[in-house]
């Protein structure tokens, strides 16, 4: 059940080598620094820059909010 | 901290498509059914059959025990 204490913590973006966030609902791994997502296909995380997607501002904002750890403050400017 | 409720649960072996176990100390993902391990290199899980390692019986036994969920009974036959 809780057998992965740190798998996500050791996964790294192949580009900036920093940590990734996991979005279970969308099966992606997300790099919040680059605003980039990596697909997980058939249970295989595809951590290749060539397969990644650069999110646009709206998408980034949405995903940042989903993956933000607690600080889920919606900004006042609509 | 506990942002990955299920990343490990969705990861799958590229061969038998079944679930993998994670060994943080050895940076590997392990398929207990095939006795096979996949490396995690620089934070990138390399889920390719060509990069996997088939463990020998002793290794399998050792890793099975490490990753067993609670049922850590050492077999009587040494």
Backbone of each chain as nested JSON, in Angstrom:
{
  "chains": [
    {"id": "A", "residues": [
      {"number": 1, "name": "UNK", "atoms": {"N": [0.845, -1.198, 0.0], "CA": [0.0, 0.0, 0.0], "C": [0.884, 1.253, 0.0]}},
      {"number": 2, "name": "UNK", "atoms": {"N": [1.65, 1.423, 1.08], "CA": [2.524, 2.596, 1.151], "C": [3.958, 2.157, 0.942]}},
      {"number": 3, "name": "UNK", "atoms": {"N": [4.16, 1.434, -0.132], "CA": [5.481, 0.864, -0.383], "C": [6.395, 1.864, -1.08]}},
      {"number": 4, "name": "UNK", "atoms": {"N": [5.826, 2.959, -1.554], "CA": [6.7, 3.943, -2.201], "C": [6.842, 5.203, -1.365]}},
      {"number": 5, "name": "UNK", "atoms": {"N": [7.748, 5.168, -0.427], "CA": [7.942, 6.363, 0.397], "C": [8.599, 7.463, -0.4]}},
      {"number": 6, "name": "UNK", "atoms": {"N": [9.316, 7.106, -1.45], "CA": [10.067, 8.158, -2.088], "C": [10.312, 8.003, -3.562]}},
      {"number": 7, "name": "UNK", "atoms": {"N": [9.534, 7.174, -4.229], "CA": [9.789, 7.012, -5.659], "C": [9.663, 8.344, -6.373]}},
      {"number": 8, "name": "UNK", "atoms": {"N": [8.585, 9.062, -6.087], "CA": [8.398, 10.347, -6.754], "C": [9.521, 11.314, -6.397]}},
      {"number": 9, "name": "UNK", "atoms": {"N": [9.994, 11.196, -5.165], "CA": [11.029, 12.132, -4.725], "C": [12.344, 11.959, -5.475]}},
      {"number": 10, "name": "UNK", "atoms": {"N": [12.579, 10.755, -5.977], "CA": [13.849, 10.567, -6.669], "C": [13.729, 10.752, -8.177]}},
      {"number": 11, "name": "UNK", "atoms": {"N": [12.497, 10.774, -8.679], "CA": [12.344, 10.997, -10.118], "C": [12.768, 12.416, -10.456]}},
      {"number": 12, "name": "UNK", "atoms": {"N": [13.42, 12.564, -11.583], "CA": [13.942, 13.865, -11.962], "C": [13.623, 14.171, -13.416]}},
      {"number": 13, "name": "UNK", "atoms": {"N": [13.448, 15.442, -13.675], "CA": [13.277, 15.898, -15.046], "C": [14.585, 15.686, -15.806]}},
      {"number": 14, "name": "UNK", "atoms": {"N": [14.522, 15.11, -16.992], "CA": [15.756, 14.897, -17.757], "C": [16.379, 16.205, -18.236]}},
      {"number": 15, "name": "UNK", "atoms": {"N": [15.621, 17.283, -18.16], "CA": [16.123, 18.568, -18.628], "C": [16.83, 19.325, -17.501]}},
      {"number": 16, "name": "UNK", "atoms": {"N": [16.067, 19.749, -16.488], "CA": [16.707, 20.521, -15.419], "C": [17.085, 19.672, -14.209]}},
      {"number": 17, "name": "UNK", "atoms": {"N": [16.836, 18.355, -14.293], "CA": [17.228, 17.402, -13.238], "C": [16.497, 17.622, -11.917]}},
      {"number": 18, "name": "UNK", "atoms": {"N": [15.532, 18.518, -11.907], "CA": [14.81, 18.784, -10.667], "C": [13.63, 17.848, -10.485]}},
      {"number": 19, "name": "UNK", "atoms": {"N": [12.968, 17.947, -9.331], "CA": [11.878, 17.018, -9.007], "C": [10.631, 17.232, -9.85]}},
      {"number": 20, "name": "UNK", "atoms": {"N": [9.854, 16.192, -9.932], "CA": [8.62, 16.203, -10.7], "C": [7.432, 15.987, -9.775]}},
      {"number": 21, "name": "UNK", "atoms": {"N": [6.291, 16.46, -10.211], "CA": [5.046, 16.191, -9.501], "C": [4.214, 15.225, -10.329]}},
      {"number": 22, "name": "UNK", "atoms": {"N": [3.398, 14.47, -9.627], "CA": [2.615, 13.435, -10.291], "C": [1.131, 13.815, -10.289]}},
      {"number": 23, "name": "UNK", "atoms": {"N": [0.507, 13.751, -11.463], "CA": [-0.931, 14.003, -11.564], "C": [-1.632, 12.702, -11.932]}},
      {"number": 24, "name": "UNK", "atoms": {"N": [-2.149, 12.022, -10.919], "CA": [-2.751, 10.706, -11.186], "C": [-3.9, 10.779, -12.182]}},
      {"number": 25, "name": "UNK", "atoms": {"N": [-4.703, 11.841, -12.096], "CA": [-5.884, 11.902, -12.956], "C": [-5.523, 12.04, -14.425]}},
      {"number": 26, "name": "UNK", "atoms": {"N": [-4.342, 12.576, -14.685], "CA": [-3.985, 12.841, -16.074], "C": [-2.818, 11.979, -16.538]}},
      {"number": 27, "name": "UNK", "atoms": {"N": [-2.344, 11.148, -15.631], "CA": [-1.216, 10.274, -15.97], "C": [-0.041, 11.049, -16.541]}},
      {"number": 28, "name": "UNK", "atoms": {"N": [0.305, 12.1, -15.852], "CA": [1.494, 12.844, -16.28], "C": [2.4, 13.136, -15.087]}},
      {"number": 29, "name": "UNK", "atoms": {"N": [3.645, 13.362, -15.404], "CA": [4.6, 13.898, -14.448], "C": [4.877, 15.333, -14.874]}},
      {"number": 30, "name": "UNK", "atoms": {"N": [4.925, 16.222, -13.888], "CA": [4.935, 17.645, -14.189], "C": [6.158, 18.315, -13.583]}},
      {"number": 31, "name": "UNK", "atoms": {"N": [6.827, 19.112, -14.393], "CA": [7.931, 19.932, -13.917], "C": [7.419, 21.365, -13.777]}},
      {"number": 32, "name": "UNK", "atoms": {"N": [7.214, 21.817, -12.522], "CA": [6.62, 23.141, -12.317], "C": [7.559, 24.282, -12.678]}},
      {"number": 33, "name": "UNK", "atoms": {"N": [8.845, 23.999, -12.71], "CA": [9.805, 25.064, -13.027], "C": [9.801, 25.401, -14.511]}},
      {"number": 34, "name": "UNK", "atoms": {"N": [9.671, 24.357, -15.326], "CA": [9.676, 24.571, -16.77], "C": [8.252, 24.582, -17.342]}},
      {"number": 35, "name": "UNK", "atoms": {"N": [7.268, 24.299, -16.474], "CA": [5.896, 24.229, -16.968], "C": [5.734, 23.152, -18.03]}},
      {"number": 36, "name": "UNK", "atoms": {"N": [6.337, 22.021, -17.762], "CA": [6.41, 20.971, -18.775], "C": [5.875, 19.672, -18.195]}},
      {"number": 37, "name": "UNK", "atoms": {"N": [5.18, 18.911, -19.028], "CA": [4.676, 17.635, -18.543], "C": [5.228, 16.473, -19.361]}},
      {"number": 38, "name": "UNK", "atoms": {"N": [5.357, 15.356, -18.69], "CA": [5.831, 14.116, -19.31], "C": [4.728, 13.07, -19.199]}},
      {"number": 39, "name": "UNK", "atoms": {"N": [4.49, 12.347, -20.263], "CA": [3.405, 11.364, -20.222], "C": [3.804, 10.099, -19.471]}},
      {"number": 40, "name": "UNK", "atoms": {"N": [2.812, 9.396, -18.969], "CA": [3.018, 8.039, -18.457], "C": [2.17, 7.146, -19.351]}},
      {"number": 41, "name": "UNK", "atoms": {"N": [2.838, 6.336, -20.152], "CA": [2.124, 5.527, -21.149], "C": [2.161, 4.059, -20.767]}},
      {"number": 42, "name": "UNK", "atoms": {"N": [1.001, 3.491, -20.584], "CA": [0.92, 2.08, -20.188], "C": [1.782, 1.788, -18.973]}},
      {"number": 43, "name": "UNK", "atoms": {"N": [1.781, 2.731, -18.043], "CA": [2.536, 2.505, -16.82], "C": [4.014, 2.801, -16.93]}},
      {"number": 44, "name": "UNK", "atoms": {"N": [4.43, 3.33, -18.066], "CA": [5.842, 3.656, -18.28], "C": [6.003, 5.17, -18.327]}},
      {"number": 45, "name": "UNK", "atoms": {"N": [6.683, 5.757, -17.342], "CA": [6.924, 7.199, -17.414], "C": [7.892, 7.488, -18.557]}},
      {"number": 46, "name": "UNK", "atoms": {"N": [7.468, 8.326, -19.461], "CA": [8.309, 8.637, -20.621], "C": [9.038, 9.955, -20.344]}},
      {"number": 47, "name": "UNK", "atoms": {"N": [10.199, 9.821, -19.707], "CA": [10.932, 11.018, -19.3], "C": [11.942, 11.393, -20.369]}},
      {"number": 48, "name": "UNK", "atoms": {"N": [11.392, 11.788, -21.497], "CA": [12.206, 12.232, -22.624], "C": [11.748, 13.624, -23.006]}},
      {"number": 49, "name": "UNK", "atoms": {"N": [12.709, 14.506, -23.183], "CA": [12.358, 15.88, -23.541], "C": [11.561, 15.894, -24.842]}},
      {"number": 50, "name": "UNK", "atoms": {"N": [11.94, 15.019, -25.747], "CA": [11.264, 14.976, -27.042], "C": [9.803, 14.555, -26.934]}},
      {"number": 51, "name": "UNK", "atoms": {"N": [9.45, 13.916, -25.831], "CA": [8.064, 13.468, -25.659], "C": [7.298, 14.369, -24.694]}},
      {"number": 52, "name": "UNK", "atoms": {"N": [7.948, 15.404, -24.203], "CA": [7.305, 16.247, -23.2], "C": [6.425, 17.297, -23.856]}},
      {"number": 53, "name": "UNK", "atoms": {"N": [5.582, 17.898, -23.043], "CA": [4.672, 18.928, -23.537], "C": [4.874, 20.191, -22.718]}},
      {"number": 54, "name": "UNK", "atoms": {"N": [5.114, 21.298, -23.399], "CA": [5.185, 22.581, -22.706], "C": [3.776, 23.122, -22.55]}},
      {"number": 55, "name": "UNK", "atoms": {"N": [3.389, 23.328, -21.302], "CA": [2.026, 23.79, -21.054], "C": [1.917, 25.29, -21.297]}},
      {"number": 56, "name": "UNK", "atoms": {"N": [0.762, 25.704, -21.765], "CA": [0.564, 27.151, -21.9], "C": [0.201, 27.736, -20.526]}},
      {"number": 57, "name": "UNK", "atoms": {"N": [0.1, 29.048, -20.454], "CA": [-0.059, 29.711, -19.156], "C": [-1.276, 29.205, -18.379]}},
      {"number": 58, "name": "UNK", "atoms": {"N": [-2.391, 29.051, -19.086], "CA": [-3.606, 28.585, -18.417], "C": [-3.433, 27.18, -17.861]}},
      {"number": 59, "name": "UNK", "atoms": {"N": [-2.847, 26.326, -18.683], "CA": [-2.625, 24.949, -18.262], "C": [-1.677, 24.898, -17.061]}},
      {"number": 60, "name": "UNK", "atoms": {"N": [-0.61, 25.688, -17.145], "CA": [0.356, 25.73, -16.053], "C": [-0.313, 26.127, -14.749]}},
      {"number": 61, "name": "UNK", "atoms": {"N": [-1.128, 27.159, -14.851], "CA": [-1.816, 27.658, -13.663], "C": [-2.707, 26.567, -13.071]}},
      {"number": 62, "name": "UNK", "atoms": {"N": [-3.428, 25.916, -13.968], "CA": [-4.337, 24.853, -13.524], "C": [-3.557, 23.724, -12.843]}},
      {"number": 63, "name": "UNK", "atoms": {"N": [-2.502, 23.292, -13.5], "CA": [-1.736, 22.16, -12.967], "C": [-0.981, 22.567, -11.696]}},
      {"number": 64, "name": "UNK", "atoms": {"N": [-0.466, 23.8, -11.691], "CA": [0.185, 24.284, -10.474], "C": [-0.773, 24.221, -9.295]}},
      {"number": 65, "name": "UNK", "atoms": {"N": [-2.012, 24.588, -9.548], "CA": [-2.979, 24.581, -8.454], "C": [-3.311, 23.166, -8.006]}},
      {"number": 66, "name": "UNK", "atoms": {"N": [-3.438, 22.267, -8.986], "CA": [-3.738, 20.878, -8.627], "C": [-2.612, 20.279, -7.785]}},
      {"number": 67, "name": "UNK", "atoms": {"N": [-1.385, 20.592, -8.176], "CA": [-0.258, 19.921, -7.526], "C": [0.312, 20.713, -6.36]}},
      {"number": 68, "name": "UNK", "atoms": {"N": [-0.188, 21.938, -6.159], "CA": [0.321, 22.733, -5.039], "C": [0.029, 22.009, -3.741]}},
      {"number": 69, "name": "UNK", "atoms": {"N": [1.005, 22.016, -2.84], "CA": [0.852, 21.246, -1.614], "C": [0.191, 22.092, -0.533]}},
      {"number": 70, "name": "UNK", "atoms": {"N": [-1.11, 22.207, -0.603], "CA": [-1.822, 22.928, 0.448], "C": [-2.142, 24.363, 0.075]}},
      {"number": 71, "name": "UNK", "atoms": {"N": [-1.169, 25.085, -0.472], "CA": [-1.364, 26.514, -0.733], "C": [-2.25, 26.725, -1.951]}},
      {"number": 72, "name": "UNK", "atoms": {"N": [-3.51, 26.342, -1.799], "CA": [-4.413, 26.365, -2.938], "C": [-5.189, 27.684, -2.981]}},
      {"number": 73, "name": "UNK", "atoms": {"N": [-4.464, 28.788, -3.102], "CA": [-5.12, 30.094, -3.12], "C": [-5.396, 30.484, -4.558]}},
      {"number": 74, "name": "UNK", "atoms": {"N": [-6.653, 30.674, -4.857], "CA": [-6.986, 31.131, -6.216], "C": [-6.7, 32.614, -6.29]}},
      {"number": 75, "name": "UNK", "atoms": {"N": [-6.015, 33.012, -7.326], "CA": [-5.614, 34.412, -7.426], "C": [-6.832, 35.278, -7.698]}},
      {"number": 76, "name": "UNK", "atoms": {"N": [-6.809, 36.532, -7.192], "CA": [-7.979, 37.401, -7.329], "C": [-8.228, 37.838, -8.767]}},
      {"number": 77, "name": "UNK", "atoms": {"N": [-7.186, 38.084, -9.507], "CA": [-7.412, 38.489, -10.889], "C": [-7.906, 37.289, -11.694]}},
      {"number": 78, "name": "UNK", "atoms": {"N": [-9.132, 37.388, -12.165], "CA": [-9.798, 36.278, -12.814], "C": [-9.015, 35.857, -13.993]}}
    ]},
    {"id": "B", "residues": [
      {"number": 1, "name": "UNK", "atoms": {"N": [5.069, 16.01, 0.336], "CA": [5.558, 14.876, 1.13], "C": [4.874, 13.599, 0.664]}},
      {"number": 2, "name": "UNK", "atoms": {"N": [3.561, 13.547, 0.851], "CA": [2.84, 12.347, 0.42], "C": [2.048, 12.662, -0.833]}},
      {"number": 3, "name": "UNK", "atoms": {"N": [2.76, 13.22, -1.8], "CA": [2.079, 13.664, -3.006], "C": [1.907, 12.529, -4.003]}},
      {"number": 4, "name": "UNK", "atoms": {"N": [2.578, 11.41, -3.759], "CA": [2.4, 10.297, -4.684], "C": [1.6, 9.169, -4.043]}},
      {"number": 5, "name": "UNK", "atoms": {"N": [0.301, 9.274, -4.085], "CA": [-0.519, 8.205, -3.515], "C": [-0.432, 6.958, -4.358]}},
      {"number": 6, "name": "UNK", "atoms": {"N": [-0.115, 7.115, -5.624], "CA": [-0.203, 5.928, -6.443], "C": [0.722, 5.867, -7.632]}},
      {"number": 7, "name": "UNK", "atoms": {"N": [1.791, 6.634, -7.615], "CA": [2.679, 6.573, -8.778], "C": [3.214, 5.162, -8.969]}},
      {"number": 8, "name": "UNK", "atoms": {"N": [3.663, 4.566, -7.881], "CA": [4.203, 3.218, -7.994], "C": [3.129, 2.237, -8.444]}},
      {"number": 9, "name": "UNK", "atoms": {"N": [1.909, 2.505, -7.988], "CA": [0.827, 1.581, -8.336], "C": [0.51, 1.564, -9.821]}},
      {"number": 10, "name": "UNK", "atoms": {"N": [0.81, 2.646, -10.507], "CA": [0.472, 2.661, -11.929], "C": [1.658, 2.28, -12.806]}},
      {"number": 11, "name": "UNK", "atoms": {"N": [2.839, 2.274, -12.231], "CA": [3.985, 1.856, -13.036], "C": [3.859, 0.378, -13.364]}},
      {"number": 12, "name": "UNK", "atoms": {"N": [4.251, 0.042, -14.567], "CA": [4.093, -1.338, -15.017], "C": [5.359, -1.834, -15.702]}},
      {"number": 13, "name": "UNK", "atoms": {"N": [5.582, -3.105, -15.563], "CA": [6.681, -3.745, -16.275], "C": [6.379, -3.728, -17.772]}},
      {"number": 14, "name": "UNK", "atoms": {"N": [7.326, -3.328, -18.599], "CA": [7.072, -3.302, -20.039], "C": [6.91, -4.704, -20.627]}},
      {"number": 15, "name": "UNK", "atoms": {"N": [7.295, -5.707, -19.863], "CA": [7.224, -7.076, -20.366], "C": [5.871, -7.707, -20.025]}},
      {"number": 16, "name": "UNK", "atoms": {"N": [5.614, -7.927, -18.742], "CA": [4.342, -8.579, -18.384], "C": [3.257, -7.593, -17.989]}},
      {"number": 17, "name": "UNK", "atoms": {"N": [3.564, -6.297, -18.044], "CA": [2.591, -5.221, -17.768], "C": [2.099, -5.2, -16.326]}},
      {"number": 18, "name": "UNK", "atoms": {"N": [2.667, -6.026, -15.484], "CA": [2.238, -6.063, -14.095], "C": [2.961, -5.038, -13.239]}},
      {"number": 19, "name": "UNK", "atoms": {"N": [2.553, -4.925, -11.967], "CA": [3.111, -3.899, -11.084], "C": [4.567, -4.158, -10.69]}},
      {"number": 20, "name": "UNK", "atoms": {"N": [5.215, -3.077, -10.328], "CA": [6.615, -3.126, -9.933], "C": [6.753, -2.701, -8.478]}},
      {"number": 21, "name": "UNK", "atoms": {"N": [7.821, -3.169, -7.868], "CA": [8.146, -2.722, -6.52], "C": [9.369, -1.836, -6.59]}},
      {"number": 22, "name": "UNK", "atoms": {"N": [9.458, -0.931, -5.634], "CA": [10.538, 0.045, -5.649], "C": [11.513, -0.235, -4.508]}},
      {"number": 23, "name": "UNK", "atoms": {"N": [12.781, -0.293, -4.835], "CA": [13.813, -0.462, -3.808], "C": [14.639, 0.811, -3.723]}},
      {"number": 24, "name": "UNK", "atoms": {"N": [14.288, 1.666, -2.772], "CA": [14.975, 2.955, -2.686], "C": [16.482, 2.816, -2.483]}},
      {"number": 25, "name": "UNK", "atoms": {"N": [16.891, 1.831, -1.687], "CA": [18.316, 1.721, -1.381], "C": [19.144, 1.347, -2.594]}},
      {"number": 26, "name": "UNK", "atoms": {"N": [18.497, 0.703, -3.552], "CA": [19.27, 0.225, -4.7], "C": [18.871, 0.935, -5.989]}},
      {"number": 27, "name": "UNK", "atoms": {"N": [17.937, 1.862, -5.859], "CA": [17.49, 2.606, -7.032], "C": [17.068, 1.676, -8.16]}},
      {"number": 28, "name": "UNK", "atoms": {"N": [16.261, 0.712, -7.815], "CA": [15.735, -0.154, -8.861], "C": [14.236, -0.333, -8.702]}},
      {"number": 29, "name": "UNK", "atoms": {"N": [13.601, -0.689, -9.805], "CA": [12.219, -1.138, -9.796], "C": [12.26, -2.635, -10.077]}},
      {"number": 30, "name": "UNK", "atoms": {"N": [11.448, -3.364, -9.331], "CA": [11.576, -4.821, -9.337], "C": [10.261, -5.476, -9.735]}},
      {"number": 31, "name": "UNK", "atoms": {"N": [10.364, -6.411, -10.656], "CA": [9.216, -7.224, -11.036], "C": [9.368, -8.587, -10.358]}},
      {"number": 32, "name": "UNK", "atoms": {"N": [8.551, -8.832, -9.299], "CA": [8.719, -10.069, -8.537], "C": [8.28, -11.315, -9.306]}},
      {"number": 33, "name": "UNK", "atoms": {"N": [7.454, -11.139, -10.32], "CA": [6.966, -12.282, -11.086], "C": [8.042, -12.83, -12.018]}},
      {"number": 34, "name": "UNK", "atoms": {"N": [8.795, -11.917, -12.608], "CA": [9.848, -12.331, -13.534], "C": [11.221, -12.329, -12.868]}},
      {"number": 35, "name": "UNK", "atoms": {"N": [11.266, -11.85, -11.612], "CA": [12.564, -11.769, -10.947], "C": [13.512, -10.846, -11.682]}},
      {"number": 36, "name": "UNK", "atoms": {"N": [12.982, -9.736, -12.102], "CA": [13.741, -8.85, -12.979], "C": [13.757, -7.443, -12.388]}},
      {"number": 37, "name": "UNK", "atoms": {"N": [14.884, -6.773, -12.529], "CA": [14.949, -5.403, -12.018], "C": [15.251, -4.419, -13.14]}},
      {"number": 38, "name": "UNK", "atoms": {"N": [14.726, -3.219, -12.954], "CA": [14.945, -2.121, -13.893], "C": [15.679, -1.002, -13.158]}},
      {"number": 39, "name": "UNK", "atoms": {"N": [16.659, -0.424, -13.791], "CA": [17.421, 0.624, -13.104], "C": [16.679, 1.957, -13.082]}},
      {"number": 40, "name": "UNK", "atoms": {"N": [17.038, 2.785, -12.112], "CA": [16.611, 4.183, -12.123], "C": [17.896, 4.99, -12.22]}},
      {"number": 41, "name": "UNK", "atoms": {"N": [18.077, 5.635, -13.348], "CA": [19.337, 6.339, -13.599], "C": [19.127, 7.847, -13.578]}},
      {"number": 42, "name": "UNK", "atoms": {"N": [19.81, 8.511, -12.68], "CA": [19.676, 9.97, -12.572], "C": [18.211, 10.372, -12.443]}},
      {"number": 43, "name": "UNK", "atoms": {"N": [17.465, 9.574, -11.691], "CA": [16.062, 9.915, -11.468], "C": [15.127, 9.516, -12.587]}},
      {"number": 44, "name": "UNK", "atoms": {"N": [15.653, 8.811, -13.576], "CA": [14.843, 8.376, -14.711], "C": [14.68, 6.853, -14.646]}},
      {"number": 45, "name": "UNK", "atoms": {"N": [13.455, 6.376, -14.398], "CA": [13.264, 4.926, -14.416], "C": [13.422, 4.418, -15.846]}},
      {"number": 46, "name": "UNK", "atoms": {"N": [14.328, 3.474, -16.021], "CA": [14.579, 2.955, -17.36], "C": [13.804, 1.65, -17.518]}},
      {"number": 47, "name": "UNK", "atoms": {"N": [12.56, 1.785, -17.965], "CA": [11.688, 0.62, -18.065], "C": [11.774, 0.021, -19.46]}},
      {"number": 48, "name": "UNK", "atoms": {"N": [12.952, -0.495, -19.757], "CA": [13.199, -1.137, -21.036], "C": [13.707, -2.542, -20.757]}},
      {"number": 49, "name": "UNK", "atoms": {"N": [13.131, -3.5, -21.453], "CA": [13.544, -4.882, -21.237], "C": [15.048, -5.024, -21.516]}},
      {"number": 50, "name": "UNK", "atoms": {"N": [15.506, -4.308, -22.517], "CA": [16.914, -4.415, -22.892], "C": [17.853, -3.901, -21.799]}},
      {"number": 51, "name": "UNK", "atoms": {"N": [17.32, -3.081, -20.903], "CA": [18.155, -2.527, -19.842], "C": [17.915, -3.22, -18.505]}},
      {"number": 52, "name": "UNK", "atoms": {"N": [17.05, -4.229, -18.505], "CA": [16.699, -4.878, -17.245], "C": [17.714, -5.945, -16.883]}},
      {"number": 53, "name": "UNK", "atoms": {"N": [17.641, -6.368, -15.645], "CA": [18.553, -7.403, -15.154], "C": [17.742, -8.547, -14.576]}},
      {"number": 54, "name": "UNK", "atoms": {"N": [18.005, -9.748, -15.06], "CA": [17.364, -10.918, -14.471], "C": [18.166, -11.34, -13.247]}},
      {"number": 55, "name": "UNK", "atoms": {"N": [17.501, -11.35, -12.106], "CA": [18.2, -11.675, -10.863], "C": [18.35, -13.184, -10.733]}},
      {"number": 56, "name": "UNK", "atoms": {"N": [19.448, -13.594, -10.158], "CA": [19.598, -15.026, -9.888], "C": [18.794, -15.385, -8.635]}},
      {"number": 57, "name": "UNK", "atoms": {"N": [18.727, -16.669, -8.32], "CA": [17.842, -17.126, -7.249], "C": [18.127, -16.438, -5.91]}},
      {"number": 58, "name": "UNK", "atoms": {"N": [19.402, -16.327, -5.58], "CA": [19.758, -15.699, -4.309], "C": [19.331, -14.237, -4.269]}},
      {"number": 59, "name": "UNK", "atoms": {"N": [19.589, -13.546, -5.36], "CA": [19.212, -12.14, -5.44], "C": [17.698, -11.974, -5.344]}},
      {"number": 60, "name": "UNK", "atoms": {"N": [16.99, -12.833, -6.077], "CA": [15.533, -12.783, -6.055], "C": [14.998, -12.947, -4.643]}},
      {"number": 61, "name": "UNK", "atoms": {"N": [15.55, -13.929, -3.969], "CA": [15.12, -14.217, -2.605], "C": [15.359, -13.0, -1.709]}},
      {"number": 62, "name": "UNK", "atoms": {"N": [16.531, -12.432, -1.865], "CA": [16.884, -11.271, -1.049], "C": [15.938, -10.103, -1.322]}},
      {"number": 63, "name": "UNK", "atoms": {"N": [15.732, -9.831, -2.614], "CA": [14.9, -8.687, -2.976], "C": [13.43, -8.958, -2.635]}},
      {"number": 64, "name": "UNK", "atoms": {"N": [13.005, -10.203, -2.827], "CA": [11.64, -10.553, -2.437], "C": [11.424, -10.262, -0.956]}},
      {"number": 65, "name": "UNK", "atoms": {"N": [12.426, -10.581, -0.161], "CA": [12.278, -10.354, 1.278], "C": [12.261, -8.874, 1.616]}},
      {"number": 66, "name": "UNK", "atoms": {"N": [13.115, -8.114, 0.946], "CA": [13.145, -6.668, 1.191], "C": [11.81, -6.034, 0.848]}},
      {"number": 67, "name": "UNK", "atoms": {"N": [11.239, -6.465, -0.273], "CA": [10.041, -5.789, -0.765], "C": [8.751, -6.441, -0.293]}},
      {"number": 68, "name": "UNK", "atoms": {"N": [8.855, -7.586, 0.385], "CA": [7.639, -8.248, 0.861], "C": [6.915, -7.32, 1.827]}},
      {"number": 69, "name": "UNK", "atoms": {"N": [5.61, -7.263, 1.7], "CA": [4.839, -6.311, 2.502], "C": [4.429, -6.942, 3.833]}},
      {"number": 70, "name": "UNK", "atoms": {"N": [5.361, -6.979, 4.756], "CA": [5.023, -7.497, 6.078], "C": [5.405, -8.947, 6.258]}},
      {"number": 71, "name": "UNK", "atoms": {"N": [5.073, -9.79, 5.295], "CA": [5.296, -11.222, 5.457], "C": [6.774, -11.563, 5.318]}},
      {"number": 72, "name": "UNK", "atoms": {"N": [7.553, -11.103, 6.277], "CA": [8.998, -11.25, 6.177], "C": [9.467, -12.516, 6.901]}},
      {"number": 73, "name": "UNK", "atoms": {"N": [8.952, -13.646, 6.485], "CA": [9.338, -14.893, 7.127], "C": [10.536, -15.485, 6.404]}},
      {"number": 74, "name": "UNK", "atoms": {"N": [11.588, -15.641, 7.133], "CA": [12.757, -16.281, 6.526], "C": [12.499, -17.781, 6.466]}},
      {"number": 75, "name": "UNK", "atoms": {"N": [12.735, -18.345, 5.322], "CA": [12.434, -19.765, 5.146], "C": [13.372, -20.615, 5.999]}},
      {"number": 76, "name": "UNK", "atoms": {"N": [12.893, -21.752, 6.485], "CA": [13.705, -22.585, 7.372], "C": [14.913, -23.213, 6.673]}},
      {"number": 77, "name": "UNK", "atoms": {"N": [14.73, -23.611, 5.44], "CA": [15.866, -24.207, 4.746], "C": [16.879, -23.127, 4.396]}},
      {"number": 78, "name": "UNK", "atoms": {"N": [18.001, -23.161, 5.061], "CA": [19.014, -22.129, 4.889], "C": [19.56, -22.141, 3.493]}}
    ]}
  ]
}
